Amino acid sequence: PRPLGASVPPELEATNGYDFGNSVNGDTYVFLFGSGLDGWSSSRADFVQLSGPCPLLPDFAYGTWFTYWHDYTAAEAKDDIQQWERLDLPLDLWGLDMNWRRTENNLDHFYDYPNTTAFPDFREFFAFLRSHKLRTFFNDHPFPIANRGENGLQMSPEEIEFRWEGLRHWMEQGLTFWWFDANWGFSIPPPLLNTSETGASLNGFDNVVWGSHVYYSAVRRFDATHRAPRNDLFYGRPLSLSKFSPGLGADPGMDPASYAELPAHHRYPVWWTGDQVSLQASVETMVDSGLHGFKPFVHSDCGGDWKGSEGSLLRWTAHCAFGSILRFHGADHRPWKYSGPTLDRIRAYLKVRYRLLPSLIAAGRKATETGRPLVARGDLFWPDERGSSINTQYVFLEDLLVAPMFHLTAPLETTIPGEIAREVWVPPGDWEDAWDGSIVRGPTTIVSQQPSERIPLWYRRDGAFIVLACDEATRVDDQD
């Protein structure tokens, strides 16, 4: 909503002060790269300065997120959370998908029909989560009021009041932030359009970018006007979860240009790739979005929207632990629903990520200041090397080479039953295998063979600098 006491020119009243009259057809910016890698890196920093940076995340966003497509009750949710704790599994965000609200008879078009059958007292539930040092979020498929015949397009006083009051109410109860889900049959459109169609676009300005702006800005405004005056630091910096591009999801081999978004989109983190995304597509979109889209926190539903084999969940968990955001979602990926050895390996990967928190947080700040992603394609470092532009592997935190395993259409032969193999391009310099200590000198291409529980992983020997926390913790707040 408009800040108290603020005024806007009369001609902008209908759009609440937003000016859409300065959209110039053919408005072009020219970047002079200079020479070499330093010039390329400087141009990325210049773009961030011109268009605005990706904001800093709250520290807890680098921890483990968990949601599950499941009709939870408050009692079951509390029991699950305590099971994470009993099993010494790191966790920082526990959210609800759609079942926080009633959905029959289009009640999910509104915010004041909570699912009190499953959660009789949400304020008490939020207090429980906070007492366990957990942040939380709700999924929202927003419906525009104009399509209910209640007047007002996206920037009208009616729509602004309805959306703000609905989102504000739940954050006042104790919700940390919102998940704007554009992956549905209806959604809010971009300004000046009267439609509830998901994917609506105004000259390339689509509802995905607009919704990301609306939800992130609502959380930011609530933090500034409600939490900051109370000096309530529990909720940290603003955050929202939204879609990385239109469409249902992502497929392996997609051209990054096919999911390019407006330059503003990178200002509203974080982003997920949608439903039914494979591990290969998760790796590719995470890598390419950081390079092309300046979005360092694109990620997919860890574990996938199906319950696969134990090996599949381990490969997903390894990638997510050494990735931008670690967010389990989809099918039942509760670690204790798998065998004891798999549970132990999942725990180990989560704890490695929590020990990496000092480096993760520092890398997030660097992404804000320079546009350099945490998950980087090789040609950000070695643009002249053949093989450096592969998007199925990446450099993580500047000094770790990560090559997630996924099943290939034509799998490579392996020498040990149960293991899988893949080709890996090794960058220039000496790289030490994190599992057996062997050293490989690049640039070269090798075949890496590993069992399901091991992700191919090397660290740079010539000048690597990775800061680890000394002690283990299961909450970011408790980590050093």
N, C-alpha and C positions, 0 to 999 in steps of 0.2 A: 504493500500500500504506500501511498504518498506520505513522506515524512510529515510529522505534525508541523503545521505552519507554512509548509511549502506551497508555492503557487506555480502554475504553468501558463504559457500563453494561451489565449482563448482557442486558437486553432488546433491546439494539441490536447484539449480537454478530453476529446473522445478516445484518445489513446493514452490517457493518464501521464502525459508528458513525453512519451516515446515519439521520436521524430523519424518517420519513415519516408520523409520527402527528400532525403539527401542520398538516396540510392541512385548512383550514377552508372548508367550502362557503359561499360568499358573503363571504369575506374581501375587504374593499373599502378602497381608499385614495382619498381625496378631495383633489384638487389645486385650490387657489384661485389662479387665474391672475393676478389683479390686472388692471390695465388696460393696453392698448396692447401694442406689440411687445416692450417690455422685460419686461413681466409674463410673456408667453408664453415668451421665452427663459429667464427665471429659472426657470420651472416645469420646463423641460427639464433644466436643471442640477440642480434639486432631485430630479428623478426619477433622474438618474444617481447622485446622492449616496445615495439610498435603496436603489436596486437594485444598485449597483456599476457602475463605469465600464467602457467598452470599453478594455482595456489598451493601453498604448503598444506599437506594433510595433517590431521591430528595424529599423534604418534601411535595411538591404538589401531589406526587403520592398517598398519603394517603387520598386525597380529593375525590370528586365525578368525575367519568369519564362518558362521554356520547358519544355513536355513535348509529346510526340507519340505518338499511338496507333500504336506501331510496335515490332517485335521487334528492339530494339537489341542489338548486341554491344558489349563493352567497347571494341574497336578502332574500331568505327563511331562510338560515342559520343565517344571522344576526338578523332577526326578532325573531327566536327561542332563540338565546342567550340573546337578550334583554328581552324576556319573562321570562327566568330563573331569570333575575335580577328584573323585575317588581314584580314577585311573591315571591321574597326573598328566592330563592332556592339555596343552596350552590352548587357551580360548579367550577372545576379547570381544567378539560381537556375536550376539545370538538374535536372529530376527524372525519375523513371521511373514509368510507369503500372504495369500489371500484370506486365510480363515480368521483374521482378526475382526472381520466385519461380516455382516449378513449380505448375501448376494441374491436372494430370491426377489422376484418382482422389481428388478432394477434398483434395489436398495443400495447397491454398491456404487450408484451414481452420487451418493451423498456420504457425509462423514459422521453422521449422528445415529448410525444403526450398528453399533458394535455387536460382536458375537458374545453376548453375555452368558449364553448357555455353556460355552467352553471356557470363557474367561469372565467370571462374575464381577471381578474388581480389577480393572486394568491399572489403576493407580497403585494398588497394592503389589501387582505383578511387576510394575516398573521399579518399585522400591526394592523388591526382592532382587531383581537384576542388578540394581545399583549396589546393594549390599554385597553382592558377589563380584563387584568391579567389572560388570559387563555393560556394554553399550548395546542399543537395540534400534531396530528400524522396521517400518511397515512397507509392504508393497502397495502401490496405488496405481490403478488404471483409471485415470481421470476422465470424466465426461463433461463436455462443455455445457454451460447453462443455456447458451443460445439454442442448442438443439432440444432443450426441454421447453422451449417457448417462453423463457423467462428473460428475454432481452439480453443485449450486451454481448459483443464479441470479446476477444481475448483481453483487450486492454480497457474494457468498459468498467465503470465503477461497480456494476453488479457482479461481473465475473471476478474482479479483483477482491471484492469483499467476501464472496463465497469461498474462493480458493484459499485466501489468507486465513479466514476464520476456521475453515476446516483443518488446515495444516497446523495452524497455531494451537488449536484446542488440544491436539494430541501431544504436541511438544510440551505444552504446559502440564500435561499429565505426567510426563517423564520420558516420552519418546526422544531418542537422540537425533535422528534425522530421517529422511524419506527415501524410498526407492521408487523413482518414477519409471513405471513399466509401460513402454510404448508398444509392447509385444502383444497386442490384443486387437479385437475387432473395432474398438473405438478409442479415441484419445483426444486431447485438446489439440486444436490446429495452431499453426502460426498466426500471428496477428492479421487482421483484415479479412480473414476467411471464415465463412460460416459453414462448418462441416464437422462431423465427429469421426471422419474417416482417418484411420491410422495411415500415416505416410503422406498426409496432405502437405503440399509444398507451395510456397510463394516465391517464384523465381529462384528456386534452389534453396530457399530458407524453409526448412521442413520442420515438422512437429517434434522431431527428435532433439534438435538443437534448442528449439523454443522451450520444450518441456524441461530440458536440462537446466536452462537458464532460470525458469520459474521455480523449480524445486530447490536448486542450490541457493538461489537468492532468498527464498523464503527462510531456509535454515539460517543463512547468514544474517538476515534481518532479525530473526527471533533471537539468535545469540547476542546480537548487539543491543537489542531493546529490552530483553528479559533476563538473560543469563549474566551478561556482563555487569549490569547494575547490582546484581546480587553477589558478584564476585564468585560465581559458581564455575570453577575451572574443570569440573568433572567431564564436561562435554567436549572440551578441546576446541579445535578450529572447525569451521563449517565443512560439511561433507554432504554429498548426495550420491546415490547410485542410479545411473541411467544408461540408456542404450548407446552403443558406439556408432550406430548408423541405422538407417531404415532397413526394413526386411526382417525376416524371422530369425536369421542367425548368420552363420558363416560356413563356408565350405572350403575344403583343401584346394589350394591352387588359385584362390581368388586374386584377381588383379587389385592391388591396393587402391587404384583409381576408382574402382566400383563402389567402394565404401568411403570415399572422400567426403568430408563435411565442411561446413563453413569454418573459416579461420577462428571464429569465436568459440567453437565447441570445446577447445582444450582448456577453457577457463572454468569449467564446471565439472570437476572430478568427483567420483571415479566412474568408469564405464565397463559394461559387460557386453558380450557378443550375442546374447540371445539364446534361444533353445536349440537343443539337438546339435550341438557343436562337437565335433570330434577333437581328439587330442592334437592331431596334426594341425587342424584349423586353428585351435587355440594358440599353438606356438606361433604359427605364421601371422595371425592378426596381432598378437601381442608385440611381435618383433616389428612388423611393418607400420603399425600405428604409432609407435614411438618415433620412428624415422620420418614418415611422411605426414602424419597427422599431428605431431607435437603432443600426442596424448600418451604420457608415460605410464598410465594406470589402466590400460585396456586389459581385460582378462575374461575368461570363460568360467562356466559353472564347473568347479573342480569335482571330478568324478563323473561328470556327464549327467544327462537327464535320464539315465537308465542305470540299473544296477548290474555292472559287468562282473568280470572275474576278480579275484583278489589281486592278481597280477596287474589287471587294468587299473584298479584303484591305486595301487602302489606307483604305477607310472604317472598317473595324474597327480598324485600327492607330491611326488618328487619334483615334477615340473612346477607346480604351484608354489612349493616351498622355495624354489629358486626362480621365482617369477615376480611379477609386479604386485599382484594382490592374491592372497590365498583365501578363497571363498568357496567352501563346500556348498553345493546346492543341487537340487534335482531329486534323484532317487534317495533311498536310505543309505547314506554314506557315514552313518555313525560308526566310528572305528571299532567299537566293541561288538558290532554285528558281523564281524569277520573273525577269522581264526586268531589264536593267541600270537603266533609269529607275525602275522600281518599287522595286528594291533601294535606290537612292539616296534615294528619298522615305521609305521605311521607316526607313532610318538617320537621316534628318533628324528624323522624329517621335520616335524613341527618344532622340536627343541633346537635343531640346528638353525632354523629360521629365527627363532627368538634370540639365539646367541648372536645372530647377524644384525640385530636391531640397530646398534650404533652405526653400522655401515649403511643400512637401509635408510635410516632417517637422514643421514648426511647426503646420500645419493638423491633423496627426494628434494632436499634443498638445492642441490646442484641442478636438478631438472627445472626447478622454478627459476633459477637465476640464469641458466644458460640454454635451456631447451634440450639438454642432453639426457636421454632416457636411461632408466635403471637397466632395462633390457635392451641392449643395443645390437643392431646388425653389424657384421664385421666391417663393412665399408665405411662406417663412421670412424674407424681406426686405421684401416688399411685400404683406402679407396683404389689404389693402383694394383692390388693383388687380385688375380683371378680366383674366383671362389669366395671372395669376401662378402658378396651380396646374397649368399644363401640365407633364406629366411626360416629354415627348419632347425637352426641352431643359433646361439647368441652369446654375447659377452655380458655377463651379469656383474654389476657393481664394479665395472672397469677391469677386473682382474680374474674373473672366473669364466672359463669356457664351458658352456652347458649345451648338451646335445640330447634332448629328450627322446626316449624310445617310443615309437608307435608302430603298429603293424603296417608294413608296406604292402602294396598291391602285389608286388613281386618280391617276396622276402629274400634276403641274402642267406646263403648257406651258413650254418653254424656248426661248430665242432662239439658242442655240449648240448644234449637234449634239454629243452625248456628255456634255453637262452635265445635272445634275439640279437640281431646285428644291424648296424647301419653305418653308412659312410659319414665321416666327419672331416671337415676341412679344418686343419690346425693352422692358426695364424703364425706369422713370423715370431721367432724367439723360442725359448725353452719353456715347455709346459709339463707340469708334473701331474700324473694321474692321482686323483684324490683317493682312489681305492687301493692301488698296489704300489704307489710311489715310483713307478717307471716314468721315464722322461722321454718326451718326443719333441723333436725340433722341427719347427715349421719355417716356411710354408710347405705344407704337404697335405695329402689326403690319405686317411687311414680308414680301416674298418674296425669299429669298436663292437665288441660282443659282451653282453652283460645279461645276468638274470633279471627278472622283473623288479626285484627290490633295489637294484642299483641304476642310477641315472649316470650316463657317461659324463664325467666331470673332471676338469683339469684346472689347476691354478697357475698363474703366470709366475715363473721363477725369477725373471729379471726385472725386479722393481715393483712387485706386487705389494699392495698395502691394504689389508683388510682388518678392520677393528672388530673384535669379538667381545661380547660380554663374558666375564669370567664365570659367573654363577648362572645356574638354570632357574627359570621362573616360568609360571604358567599364565601370567598377565604382563602386558607391556608396562603397566604402572609399577610393577614390582621388579622389573628388569633394570639392571644398572645401565 
